[in-house]
Amino acid sequence: MESNLQKIENLLKNNKDGFTVSEIARKVNCSRNTARAYIERLIGEGKINIRKIGPSKLITYRGK
């Protein structure tokens, strides 16, 4: 079974336009806080980018 971290990473790898934290949480079926924790981990690993667009943050896959 795929972990939420793997689901988030695959979701971002397969969509070049990116997602907000809320969209990721909804698509992976977890809370925003859980999604945010995994996103922070992926940021630390240098695998994703975050771009602020107005009040939202767009998360895209950078890969490594």
N, C-alpha and C positions, 0 to 999 in steps of 0.2 A: 504494500500500500504506500502511496506517495505521501510524504509529509507536507504540511502547509508551506514550509520553506521551499521545498522542491516545486510545489504547485505555483507559488508566487514567482519563482525564478523562471519556470517554463512559460508562464503567462506573459511575463515581460519579454522573454526571448522571442516569442512568437508574435508579438505585436509591437511594431516599431514606433507607433504613435504614443504609446505609454498610457498610464492610468493614474488616477488620483488614489489616495489611500482608501477612501470609501468605496471606490469601484473595485479595487483589489480585494478588499474584505468581502464585498458582496459576491464576487466571482469565485473566491476560494471558500466561501461559507465560513467565515470566522469573524471575530469582533474587530473593530478598528484598532483597538489597543494591541491585539495579537498581531495583526497585519503590520502595524507600525514597528513592533519589536523585531519582526523578521526583516522588514525594510532596513532598519538600523543595522542589523547584522550584515545585510548585503552591501550597504554603504561602506561599512568597515572593511569588507572584503574587496572593495573597489569594483563591484560588479554592476552597480546601477548609478544613474545620475538623477538628481532632483533639480527641477527648474520651477521657479516660482512664477505663476501666471495669475495676476490679481491676488485674490485671497487663497487660491488653491496652489498645491504643489503637484507638478506633473512628474511622475516617476517613469524613467525609461531605462532599458537595459544597455549597459556599456560592454559587458563581457570582460573576461580576463583569462 
